[in-house]
Amino acid sequence: MKGMTALALAMVTLLATCEDEALTARIVTDPANGSENVRTDSDIVLSFNRPVTGYAVENGFHLLPNTTMLVVMDSMLAEVAGAGNMNHQDSLQIYERMLGRMKTQGMGGLFTWNSDSTRCVFDPDSMMGPNTVYAIHMGKDMMTAIGMNHGEGMISGEDHGMMGEAAGMMHGDMVRYFTTGGPIYGHEAHHN
């Protein structure tokens, strides 16, 4: 009898785990985080394990050279340093201004979705620069709207590595990085 109870408990635990896994949103990016020698004419593909809201993804997505992202984040930190005692509303306003800068200084492009809203292709308006580290930034509003609250690449309040003190304000955002190849990767390669 004890064996049957243990087996039944194990099956319930397994089913609950599988159900939790199915409910947890996941994003796969192409190029993958850490990719190198990415073609300068590449599209960015976001794949989701369940249908998502296109509006939330398109408004929360930013593609920009990492150097530009760092400048934007430094400007945010300068605002924080100059603000003195800040409340939650002050932090939100600075974060919103940072997102606005990412939108205006990032690459524009066209989003194309599959019919079941599980795959999005971002086709940048122009080619990416050669030998450049790029950041794919996905804001916390996007992450919340698609139901993702943890995962690889998400910024936590304790994650101060490359993000410095901005990590606290960007808690819940996701950033993935990739590096483009030299000029042969992209438009120039089509002429050889």
N, CA, C and O of each residue as an XYZ file, in Angstrom:
768
protein
N       0.808     -1.189      0.000
C       0.000      0.000      0.000
C       0.861      1.267      0.000
O       0.575      2.233     -0.706
N       1.947      1.233      0.830
C       2.838      2.389      0.871
C       3.445      2.653     -0.497
O       3.598      3.808     -0.893
N       3.795      1.590     -1.226
C       4.371      1.731     -2.559
C       3.395      2.397     -3.516
O       3.790      3.240     -4.322
N       2.122      2.023     -3.432
C       1.099      2.604     -4.299
C       0.897      4.092     -3.970
O       0.716      4.909     -4.874
N       0.928      4.436     -2.691
C       0.756      5.825     -2.277
C       1.925      6.666     -2.771
O       1.734      7.774     -3.274
N       3.127      6.138     -2.625
C       4.316      6.853     -3.087
C       4.271      7.028     -4.604
O       4.621      8.094     -5.112
N       3.844      5.991     -5.337
C       3.735      6.068     -6.786
C       2.686      7.094     -7.199
O       2.917      7.881     -8.117
N       1.548      7.093     -6.536
C       0.485      8.055     -6.842
C       0.967      9.479     -6.556
O       0.694     10.387     -7.341
N       1.675      9.687     -5.449
C       2.195     10.998     -5.107
C       3.219     11.456     -6.152
O       3.223     12.620     -6.553
N       4.073     10.549     -6.583
C       5.070     10.884     -7.605
C       4.394     11.278     -8.916
O       4.844     12.210     -9.582
N       3.313     10.578     -9.298
C       2.603     10.891    -10.540
C       1.926     12.256    -10.446
O       1.953     13.024    -11.408
N       1.325     12.564     -9.308
C       0.684     13.875     -9.118
C       1.734     14.983     -9.208
O       1.500     16.010     -9.845
N       2.887     14.777     -8.574
C       3.967     15.760     -8.624
C       4.451     15.952    -10.058
O       4.675     17.082    -10.492
N       4.614     14.858    -10.792
C       5.055     14.932    -12.183
C       4.042     15.676    -13.033
O       4.422     16.520    -13.844
N       2.764     15.381    -12.866
C       1.720     16.067    -13.622
C       1.683     17.552    -13.282
O       1.528     18.380    -14.179
N       1.820     17.899    -12.030
C       1.818     19.306    -11.625
C       3.017     20.030    -12.214
O       2.897     21.174    -12.655
N       4.170     19.376    -12.226
C       5.370     19.964    -12.807
C       5.180     20.182    -14.294
O       5.519     21.248    -14.806
N       4.645     19.194    -15.000
C       4.405     19.324    -16.441
C       3.415     20.445    -16.711
O       3.584     21.211    -17.660
N       2.378     20.545    -15.881
C       1.390     21.602    -16.067
C       2.033     22.967    -15.850
O       1.773     23.897    -16.613
N       2.879     23.102    -14.806
C       3.570     24.365    -14.562
C       4.472     24.716    -15.735
O       4.527     25.874    -16.148
N       5.182     23.725    -16.279
C       6.064     23.961    -17.422
C       5.272     24.471    -18.620
O       5.729     25.371    -19.323
N       4.086     23.905    -18.862
C       3.267     24.314    -19.998
C       2.729     25.725    -19.807
O       2.511     26.439    -20.786
N       2.512     26.140    -18.554
C       1.982     27.469    -18.282
C       3.055     28.546    -18.293
O       2.739     29.722    -18.473
N       4.309     28.176    -18.106
C       5.395     29.132    -18.055
C       5.769     29.557    -19.469
O       6.079     28.720    -20.316
N       5.738     30.850    -19.716
C       6.115     31.371    -21.033
C       7.619     31.212    -21.237
O       8.408     31.336    -20.301
N       7.986     30.940    -22.463
C       9.396     30.823    -22.829
C       9.632     31.571    -24.132
O       8.777     31.587    -25.018
N      10.806     32.190    -24.235
C      11.203     32.890    -25.453
C      12.517     32.285    -25.930
O      13.451     32.102    -25.149
N      12.578     31.982    -27.207
C      13.823     31.569    -27.842
C      14.140     32.645    -28.873
O      13.297     32.976    -29.707
N      15.348     33.189    -28.818
C      15.740     34.204    -29.787
C      16.705     33.617    -30.800
O      17.514     32.745    -30.484
N      16.605     34.108    -32.006
C      17.561     33.782    -33.060
C      17.923     35.093    -33.729
O      17.090     35.707    -34.396
N      19.167     35.526    -33.551
C      20.309     34.815    -33.009
C      20.178     34.568    -31.503
O      19.568     35.346    -30.770
N      20.770     33.466    -31.082
C      20.745     33.083    -29.673
C      21.661     33.995    -28.862
O      22.574     34.621    -29.401
N      21.402     34.056    -27.564
C      22.239     34.829    -26.659
C      23.685     34.359    -26.784
O      23.961     33.163    -26.690
N      24.610     35.298    -26.995
C      26.030     34.966    -27.101
C      26.496     34.571    -28.483
O      27.673     34.259    -28.666
N      25.596     34.576    -29.478
C      25.995     34.205    -30.846
C      27.058     35.167    -31.372
O      27.085     36.347    -31.022
N      27.926     34.629    -32.220
C      28.979     35.434    -32.844
C      28.917     35.260    -34.351
O      28.328     34.304    -34.856
N      29.536     36.200    -35.065
C      29.579     36.177    -36.529
C      28.188     36.129    -37.156
O      27.977     35.459    -38.166
N      27.256     36.836    -36.556
C      25.895     36.923    -37.089
C      25.935     37.824    -38.320
O      26.588     38.867    -38.312
N      25.244     37.424    -39.362
C      25.207     38.223    -40.585
C      24.628     39.609    -40.288
O      23.705     39.749    -39.485
N      25.173     40.610    -40.934
C      24.721     41.982    -40.705
C      23.341     42.247    -41.306
O      22.718     43.263    -40.999
N      22.863     41.348    -42.155
C      21.529     41.500    -42.751
C      20.511     40.545    -42.130
O      19.444     40.317    -42.698
N      20.841     39.988    -40.962
C      19.965     39.007    -40.310
C      18.689     39.643    -39.781
O      18.668     40.804    -39.372
N      17.623     38.844    -39.803
C      16.397     39.175    -39.096
C      16.555     38.671    -37.666
O      17.406     37.826    -37.387
N      15.738     39.190    -36.771
C      15.691     38.711    -35.389
C      14.389     37.924    -35.250
O      13.312     38.432    -35.559
N      14.497     36.687    -34.784
C      13.326     35.836    -34.641
C      13.072     35.578    -33.157
O      13.968     35.169    -32.419
N      11.833     35.825    -32.740
C      11.403     35.515    -31.381
C      10.384     34.393    -31.479
O       9.363     34.537    -32.152
N      10.654     33.277    -30.813
C       9.724     32.138    -30.799
C       9.224     31.934    -29.378
O       9.998     31.964    -28.422
N       7.927     31.727    -29.256
C       7.270     31.576    -27.964
C       6.625     30.198    -27.875
O       6.210     29.643    -28.892
N       6.538     29.646    -26.673
C       5.945     28.317    -26.515
C       4.427     28.357    -26.418
O       3.787     27.319    -26.246
N       3.850     29.545    -26.526
C       2.390     29.684    -26.530
C       2.060     31.013    -27.209
O       2.936     31.870    -27.329
N       0.826     31.202    -27.653
C       0.467     32.467    -28.311
C       0.670     33.665    -27.377
O       0.409     33.588    -26.177
N       1.140     34.767    -27.957
C       1.377     35.991    -27.195
C       0.705     37.169    -27.906
O       0.288     37.064    -29.060
N       0.612     38.277    -27.197
C       0.011     39.493    -27.735
C       1.053     40.268    -28.543
O       2.054     40.738    -28.002
N       0.799     40.391    -29.837
C       1.738     41.070    -30.725
C       2.029     42.502    -30.314
O       3.175     42.949    -30.370
N       0.994     43.221    -29.902
C       1.158     44.627    -29.514
C       2.173     44.757    -28.380
O       3.044     45.625    -28.426
N       2.067     43.908    -27.373
C       2.978     43.975    -26.224
C       4.414     43.688    -26.640
O       5.346     44.345    -26.175
N       4.589     42.704    -27.517
C       5.935     42.351    -27.972
C       6.526     43.490    -28.798
O       7.663     43.898    -28.563
N       5.772     44.003    -29.753
C       6.286     45.045    -30.638
C       6.613     46.333    -29.887
O       7.549     47.039    -30.261
N       5.872     46.646    -28.852
C       6.151     47.855    -28.069
C       7.269     47.662    -27.066
O       7.907     48.636    -26.665
N       7.525     46.426    -26.650
C       8.551     46.169    -25.643
C       9.879     45.726    -26.209
O      10.828     45.518    -25.452
N       9.978     45.572    -27.529
C      11.176     45.058    -28.187
C      12.062     46.214    -28.643
O      11.581     47.182    -29.232
N      13.364     46.102    -28.365
C      14.337     47.095    -28.827
C      15.591     46.356    -29.313
O      16.100     45.473    -28.623
N      16.075     46.717    -30.483
C      17.339     46.185    -31.000
C      18.280     47.365    -31.171
O      17.988     48.301    -31.915
N      19.415     47.316    -30.474
C      20.351     48.417    -30.576
C      21.766     47.942    -30.296
O      21.970     46.957    -29.587
N      22.760     48.658    -30.867
C      24.138     48.310    -30.523
C      24.324     48.432    -29.015
O      23.769     49.331    -28.383
N      25.095     47.540    -28.458
C      25.283     47.549    -27.005
C      25.876     48.864    -26.527
O      25.548     49.320    -25.432
N      26.749     49.490    -27.328
C      27.324     50.775    -26.916
C      26.214     51.818    -26.754
O      26.259     52.629    -25.829
N      25.225     51.802    -27.641
C      24.092     52.733    -27.535
C      23.265     52.411    -26.296
O      22.829     53.314    -25.582
N      23.051     51.127    -26.043
C      22.272     50.740    -24.864
C      22.965     51.224    -23.593
O      22.308     51.709    -22.672
N      24.285     51.096    -23.542
C      25.022     51.537    -22.359
C      24.928     53.047    -22.181
O      24.834     53.526    -21.051
N      24.951     53.812    -23.287
C      24.798     55.266    -23.202
C      23.413     55.612    -22.656
O      23.278     56.490    -21.805
N      22.393     54.922    -23.146
C      21.025     55.150    -22.674
C      20.933     54.837    -21.180
O      20.341     55.602    -20.418
N      21.516     53.722    -20.766
C      21.467     53.350    -19.352
C      22.267     54.333    -18.496
O      21.858     54.652    -17.379
N      23.414     54.820    -19.013
C      24.192     55.820    -18.271
C      23.381     57.099    -18.074
O      23.450     57.726    -17.017
N      22.606     57.485    -19.104
C      21.789     58.692    -18.953
C      20.712     58.465    -17.882
O      20.363     59.377    -17.133
N      20.198     57.240    -17.826
C      19.216     56.909    -16.797
C      19.865     57.001    -15.418
O      19.267     57.534    -14.484
N      21.076     56.485    -15.291
C      21.771     56.529    -14.001
C      22.099     57.958    -13.594
O      22.067     58.289    -12.409
N      22.417     58.813    -14.577
C      22.677     60.219    -14.275
C      21.412     60.883    -13.728
O      21.479     61.700    -12.809
N      20.254     60.524    -14.303
C      18.987     61.057    -13.794
C      18.743     60.588    -12.363
O      18.295     61.355    -11.511
N      19.046     59.319    -12.117
C      18.859     58.765    -10.774
C      19.759     59.495     -9.781
O      19.310     59.875     -8.700
N      21.032     59.693    -10.144
C      21.983     60.357     -9.251
C      21.567     61.801     -8.968
O      21.753     62.303     -7.860
N      21.003     62.461     -9.978
C      20.598     63.854     -9.803
C      19.250     64.029     -9.129
O      18.884     65.140     -8.746
N      18.517     62.948     -8.982
C      17.162     63.048     -8.449
C      17.110     63.105     -6.923
O      16.093     63.505     -6.357
N      18.160     62.721     -6.272
C      18.130     62.710     -4.803
C      17.220     61.613     -4.291
O      17.277     60.485     -4.781
N      16.383     61.920     -3.317
C      15.448     60.932     -2.783
C      14.359     60.663     -3.806
O      13.625     61.569     -4.201
N      14.260     59.423     -4.229
C      13.281     59.056     -5.251
C      12.209     58.163     -4.664
O      12.472     57.355     -3.774
N      11.007     58.315     -5.169
C       9.945     57.383     -4.820
C       9.701     56.467     -6.019
O      10.351     56.599     -7.056
N       8.773     55.553     -5.869
C       8.493     54.576     -6.931
C       8.061     55.267     -8.222
O       8.468     54.852     -9.308
N       7.255     56.300     -8.122
C       6.781     57.023     -9.302
C       7.940     57.678    -10.052
O       7.965     57.674    -11.283
N       8.898     58.240     -9.315
C      10.088     58.828     -9.946
C      10.852     57.770    -10.731
O      11.278     58.015    -11.860
N      11.023     56.593    -10.133
C      11.727     55.495    -10.802
C      11.011     55.086    -12.078
O      11.650     54.866    -13.107
N       9.690     54.984    -12.020
C       8.919     54.605    -13.211
C       9.075     55.623    -14.322
O       9.195     55.248    -15.488
N       9.074     56.898    -13.985
C       9.220     57.939    -15.001
C      10.592     57.882    -15.667
O      10.700     58.035    -16.883
N      11.630     57.664    -14.877
C      12.975     57.548    -15.440
C      13.064     56.304    -16.319
O      13.645     56.353    -17.403
N      12.497     55.201    -15.865
C      12.489     53.963    -16.660
C      11.758     54.184    -17.994
O      12.235     53.742    -19.038
N      10.612     54.862    -17.964
C       9.849     55.136    -19.188
C      10.646     56.014    -20.148
O      10.602     55.800    -21.360
N      11.372     56.997    -19.621
C      12.224     57.826    -20.487
C      13.332     56.991    -21.107
O      13.689     57.193    -22.267
N      13.882     56.046    -20.334
C      14.915     55.162    -20.873
C      14.347     54.323    -22.023
O      14.996     54.170    -23.057
N      13.139     53.781    -21.846
C      12.523     52.994    -22.916
C      12.284     53.851    -24.158
O      12.469     53.385    -25.282
N      11.878     55.093    -23.957
C      11.687     56.013    -25.075
C      12.988     56.246    -25.826
O      12.998     56.295    -27.056
N      14.088     56.390    -25.090
C      15.402     56.568    -25.741
C      15.801     55.315    -26.509
O      16.353     55.402    -27.606
N      15.519     54.141    -25.928
C      15.836     52.900    -26.643
C      15.045     52.806    -27.940
O      15.567     52.369    -28.965
N      13.783     53.220    -27.888
C      12.925     53.154    -29.074
C      13.444     54.103    -30.159
O      13.508     53.727    -31.329
N      13.817     55.334    -29.776
C      14.260     56.304    -30.783
C      15.690     56.050    -31.258
O      16.027     56.372    -32.398
N      16.530     55.477    -30.401
C      17.921     55.254    -30.786
C      18.177     53.838    -31.273
O      19.243     53.543    -31.814
N      17.190     52.955    -31.080
C      17.318     51.580    -31.564
C      16.988     51.487    -33.038
O      16.641     52.482    -33.675
N      17.099     50.292    -33.570
C      16.823     50.066    -34.986
C      15.319     49.899    -35.209
O      14.653     49.151    -34.493
N      14.805     50.596    -36.196
C      13.423     50.406    -36.598
C      13.324     49.178    -37.494
O      14.338     48.646    -37.944
N      12.114     48.737    -37.746
C      11.946     47.588    -38.613
C      10.507     47.132    -38.676
O       9.615     47.752    -38.098
N      10.296     46.053    -39.379
C       8.967     45.500    -39.600
C       8.820     44.183    -38.847
O       9.703     43.327    -38.903
N       7.707     44.024    -38.147
C       7.388     42.781    -37.438
C       6.435     41.956    -38.297
O       5.454     42.481    -38.825
N       6.723     40.681    -38.433
C       5.840     39.754    -39.135
C       5.566     38.575    -38.212
O       6.489     38.014    -37.621
N       4.273     38.197    -38.090
C       3.862     37.139    -37.170
C       3.319     35.947    -37.914
O       2.750     36.085    -38.997
N       3.495     34.753    -37.325
C       2.828     33.573    -37.875
C       1.362     33.613    -37.450
O       0.975     34.446    -36.631
N       0.555     32.725    -37.999
C      -0.896     32.782    -37.786
C      -1.325     32.464    -36.349
O      -2.393     32.899    -35.917
N      -0.506     31.710    -35.605
C      -0.919     31.390    -34.231
C      -0.206     32.240    -33.164
O      -0.258     31.921    -31.976
N       0.453     33.311    -33.594
C       1.092     34.278    -32.679
C       2.123     33.647    -31.755
O       2.238     34.034    -30.592
N       2.878     32.673    -32.270
C       3.945     32.049    -31.483
C       5.328     32.331    -32.058
O       6.333     31.899    -31.494
N       5.386     33.048    -33.173
C       6.675     33.342    -33.806
C       6.609     34.713    -34.459
O       5.691     35.020    -35.220
N       7.602     35.526    -34.144
C       7.679     36.896    -34.659
C       9.035     37.083    -35.320
O      10.065     36.712    -34.756
N       9.033     37.658    -36.514
C      10.279     37.978    -37.210
C      10.388     39.495    -37.275
O       9.488     40.165    -37.782
N      11.493     40.037    -36.763
C      11.771     41.463    -36.849
C      12.790     41.657    -37.952
O      13.914     41.163    -37.862
N      12.400     42.376    -38.996
C      13.266     42.673    -40.136
C      13.730     44.121    -39.993
O      12.959     45.041    -40.266
N      14.990     44.341    -39.568
C      15.471     45.715    -39.365
C      15.415     46.534    -40.660
O      15.594     46.004    -41.756
N      15.162     47.842    -40.505
C      15.104     48.767    -41.647
C      16.436     48.886    -42.369
O      16.471     49.161    -43.568
N      17.534     48.682    -41.647
C      18.862     48.790    -42.249
C      19.734     47.651    -41.733
O      19.399     46.965    -40.767
N      20.869     47.477    -42.414
C      21.791     46.428    -41.974
C      22.458     46.835    -40.662
O      22.650     48.019    -40.382
N      22.797     45.847    -39.884
C      23.528     46.090    -38.648
C      24.992     46.354    -38.996
O      25.476     45.950    -40.054
N      25.679     47.030    -38.099
C      27.090     47.306    -38.306
C      27.925     46.042    -38.146
O      27.564     45.147    -37.382
N      29.043     45.971    -38.870
C      29.919     44.795    -38.744
C      30.681     44.804    -37.418
O      30.965     45.860    -36.852
N      31.001     43.610    -36.943
C      31.819     43.438    -35.738
C      31.292     44.272    -34.565
O      32.050     44.974    -33.896
N      30.010     44.184    -34.337
C      29.351     44.999    -33.317
C      28.532     44.104    -32.394
O      27.843     43.189    -32.845
N      28.617     44.383    -31.094
C      27.768     43.684    -30.129
C      26.413     44.382    -30.134
O      26.335     45.600    -29.977
N      25.346     43.604    -30.315
C      23.979     44.125    -30.290
C      23.245     43.574    -29.084
O      23.504     42.462    -28.624
N      22.323     44.382    -28.587
C      21.460     43.972    -27.482
C      20.034     43.875    -27.991
O      19.531     44.785    -28.650
N      19.388     42.757    -27.676
C      17.947     42.614    -27.880
C      17.350     42.855    -26.501
O      17.492     42.024    -25.604
N      16.684     43.988    -26.334
C      16.096     44.338    -25.050
C      14.591     44.108    -25.122
O      13.937     44.545    -26.069
N      14.047     43.426    -24.129
C      12.614     43.196    -24.029
C      12.167     43.705    -22.665
O      12.542     43.152    -21.631
N      11.368     44.758    -22.673
C      10.973     45.438    -21.441
C      10.058     44.624    -20.552
O       9.415     43.670    -20.990
N      10.016     45.025    -19.282
C       9.237     44.282    -18.282
C       7.751     44.269    -18.605
O       7.079     43.290    -18.280
N       7.200     45.323    -19.236
C       5.779     45.305    -19.605
C       5.508     44.206    -20.628
O       4.485     43.524    -20.563
N       6.431     44.040    -21.572
C       6.305     42.947    -22.546
C       6.383     41.599    -21.838
O       5.578     40.705    -22.099
N       7.351     41.458    -20.947
C       7.551     40.186    -20.270
C       6.329     39.831    -19.424
O       5.922     38.671    -19.368
N       5.747     40.835    -18.766
C       4.545     40.606    -17.963
C       3.368     40.239    -18.852
O       2.615     39.318    -18.536
N       3.202     40.958    -19.973
C       2.065     40.716    -20.867
C       2.084     39.316    -21.466
O       1.031     38.720    -21.692
N       3.290     38.786    -21.727
C       3.349     37.436    -22.293
C       3.381     36.365    -21.212
O       3.379     35.172    -21.518
N       3.411     36.784    -19.946
C       3.340     35.829    -18.841
C       4.678     35.247    -18.430
O       4.732     34.154    -17.867
N       5.755     35.962    -18.702
C       7.078     35.451    -18.339
C       7.634     36.298    -17.206
O       7.803     37.509    -17.349
N       7.916     35.653    -16.078
C       8.446     36.402    -14.944
C       9.802     35.898    -14.465
O      10.329     36.401    -13.473
N      10.366     34.924    -15.146
C      11.716     34.474    -14.830
C      12.260     33.697    -16.023
O      11.496     33.197    -16.849
N      13.572     33.602    -16.105
C      14.195     32.843    -17.178
C      15.571     33.388    -17.508
O      15.967     34.447    -17.021
N      16.294     32.655    -18.339
C      17.639     33.048    -18.734
C      17.609     34.404    -19.419
O      16.799     34.640    -20.316
N      18.484     35.282    -18.998
C      18.574     36.597    -19.614
C      17.722     37.654    -18.942
O      17.817     38.832    -19.287
N      16.885     37.253    -17.980
C      16.065     38.247    -17.290
C      16.897     38.916    -16.208
O      17.728     38.280    -15.560
N      16.662     40.195    -16.027
C      17.417     40.979    -15.060
C      16.711     40.914    -13.714
O      15.506     41.144    -13.613
N      17.483     40.597    -12.688
C      16.913     40.585    -11.339
C      17.469     41.784    -10.578
O      18.413     42.431    -11.031
N      16.898     42.069     -9.451
C      17.353     43.190     -8.642
C      18.788     43.042     -8.167
O      19.444     44.037     -7.859
N      19.281     41.820     -8.104
C      20.649     41.591     -7.635
C      21.646     41.494     -8.784
O      22.845     41.372     -8.535
N      21.191     41.544    -10.027
C      22.049     41.363    -11.197
C      22.685     42.692    -11.582
O      22.112     43.460    -12.355
N      23.857     42.956    -11.047
C      24.501     44.236    -11.310
C      25.663     44.117    -12.280
O      26.309     45.129    -12.554
N      25.968     42.938    -12.819
C      27.083     42.728    -13.739
C      27.266     43.847    -14.736
O      27.672     44.946    -14.361
N      26.975     43.593    -16.002
C      27.142     44.559    -17.076
C      26.185     45.734    -16.922
O      26.453     46.827    -17.421
N      25.074     45.509    -16.235
C      24.028     46.512    -16.160
C      24.276     47.542    -15.060
O      23.607     48.575    -15.022
N      25.222     47.277    -14.173
C      25.482     48.217    -13.101
C      24.247     48.434    -12.242
O      23.420     47.537    -12.083
N      24.133     49.637    -11.690
C      23.016     49.969    -10.806
C      21.680     50.015    -11.549
O      20.623     49.981    -10.919
N      21.715     50.094    -12.886
C      20.470     50.128    -13.668
C      19.693     48.830    -13.520
O      18.491     48.800    -13.787
N      20.353     47.762    -13.100
C      19.686     46.472    -12.981
C      18.502     46.533    -12.035
O      17.484     45.888    -12.287
N      18.606     47.288    -10.960
C      17.494     47.385    -10.021
C      16.259     47.988    -10.668
O      15.147     47.505    -10.455
N      16.444     49.037    -11.455
C      15.321     49.686    -12.115
C      14.802     48.842    -13.281
O      13.630     48.943    -13.646
N      15.660     48.022    -13.861
C      15.285     47.210    -15.013
C      14.876     45.796    -14.612
O      14.779     44.912    -15.464
N      14.636     45.579    -13.318
C      14.218     44.269    -12.825
C      12.992     43.789    -13.626
O      11.983     44.491    -13.698
N      13.086     42.600    -14.222
C      11.983     42.043    -15.006
C      12.166     42.206    -16.499
O      11.430     41.593    -17.272
N      13.132     43.019    -16.935
C      13.441     43.127    -18.358
C      14.274     41.910    -18.766
O      14.825     41.213    -17.914
N      14.361     41.661    -20.063
C      15.227     40.598    -20.567
C      16.145     41.198    -21.623
O      15.706     41.971    -22.474
N      17.420     40.836    -21.560
C      18.386     41.307    -22.543
C      19.166     40.105    -23.055
O      19.649     39.281    -22.279
N      19.279     40.020    -24.373
C      20.103     38.997    -25.031
C      21.114     39.723    -25.901
O      20.797     40.761    -26.482
N      22.331     39.191    -26.000
C      23.401     39.832    -26.756
C      23.891     38.911    -27.867
O      23.896     37.689    -27.721
N      24.301     39.512    -28.974
C      24.963     38.778    -30.043
C      25.941     39.721    -30.732
O      25.837     40.940    -30.594
N      26.889     39.156    -31.473
C      27.905     39.943    -32.162
C      27.843     39.660    -33.651
O      27.808     38.505    -34.075
N      27.829     40.725    -34.440
C      27.839     40.555    -35.898
C      29.251     40.230    -36.365
O      30.233     40.482    -35.666
N      29.325     39.670    -37.553
C      30.612     39.365    -38.159
C      31.124     40.559    -38.951
O      30.548     41.647    -38.913
N      32.214     40.333    -39.666
C      32.805     41.387    -40.484
C      31.950     41.693    -41.705
O      30.888     41.099    -41.890
N      32.410     42.614    -42.530
C      31.629     43.052    -43.692
C      31.222     41.920    -44.638
O      30.236     42.056    -45.362
N      31.961     40.807    -44.648
C      31.598     39.709    -45.543
C      30.268     39.080    -45.132
O      29.607     38.429    -45.941
N      29.881     39.277    -43.873
C      28.608     38.751    -43.399
C      27.533     39.791    -43.643
O      27.416     40.754    -42.885
N      26.776     39.616    -44.655
C      25.697     40.554    -44.932
C      25.611     40.903    -46.389
O      25.914     40.074    -47.248
N      25.205     42.114    -46.683
C      24.931     42.567    -48.040
C      26.130     42.378    -48.961
O      25.979     41.953    -50.106
N      27.332     42.698    -48.455
C      28.527     42.591    -49.275
C      28.764     41.175    -49.766
O      29.321     40.982    -50.846
N      28.350     40.180    -48.990
C      28.572     38.770    -49.342
C      27.773     38.390    -50.583
O      28.157     37.459    -51.291
N      26.674     39.081    -50.865
C      25.850     38.744    -52.019
C      26.526     39.136    -53.333
O      26.103     38.696    -54.402
N      27.573     39.961    -53.260
C      28.247     40.407    -54.469
C      29.499     39.599    -54.780
O      30.183     39.886    -55.762
N      29.811     38.611    -53.978
C      31.009     37.781    -54.206
C      30.650     36.520    -54.959
O      31.523     35.700    -55.242
